[in-house]
């Protein structure tokens, strides 16, 4: 699994250039599901993460910590989804 889709696309391009089969020899999964994920050949499997919501919630948490001066841990879980393409 790549840390982001740009890395996944780079790996896909490199492996294809070297004659290594994707997904037959190596499977690739991206992260963040940019709008271009279905247009790679083969199509990229990726995990959709709600980037806007993640940033918004992080900002809220930071402001709350500054207001209350509390550094208690708080778990925030946001939904993600797997978008299955042809690279896995």
ChimeraX attribute file (.defattr): number of C-alpha atoms within 10 A of each C-alpha:
attribute: neighborCount
match mode: 1-to-1
recipient: residues
	/A:1	14
	/A:2	15
	/A:3	11
	/A:4	16
	/A:5	23
	/A:6	15
	/A:7	16
	/A:8	22
	/A:9	20
	/A:10	12
	/A:11	16
	/A:12	25
	/A:13	16
	/A:14	12
	/A:15	15
	/A:16	14
	/A:17	10
	/A:18	9
	/A:19	10
	/A:20	14
	/A:21	14
	/A:22	20
	/A:23	13
	/A:24	9
	/A:25	9
	/A:26	13
	/A:27	15
	/A:28	21
	/A:29	24
	/A:30	24
	/A:31	22
	/A:32	18
	/A:33	21
	/A:34	15
	/A:35	7
	/A:36	10
	/A:37	23
	/A:38	17
	/A:39	10
	/A:40	15
	/A:41	15
	/A:42	16
	/A:43	16
	/A:44	28
	/A:45	25
	/A:46	27
	/A:47	21
	/A:48	16
	/A:49	17
	/A:50	14
	/A:51	12
	/A:52	9
	/A:53	12
	/A:54	15
	/A:55	11
	/A:56	11
	/A:57	15
	/A:58	13
	/A:59	12
	/A:60	12
	/A:61	14
	/A:62	13
	/A:63	12
	/A:64	13
	/A:65	13
	/A:66	11
	/A:67	9
	/A:68	8
	/A:69	10
	/A:70	9
	/A:71	10
	/A:72	7
	/A:73	6
	/A:74	7
	/A:75	6
	/A:76	9
	/A:77	8
	/A:78	11
	/A:79	9
	/A:80	11
	/A:81	12
	/A:82	14
	/A:83	16
	/A:84	14
	/A:85	18
	/A:86	16
	/A:87	22
	/A:88	16
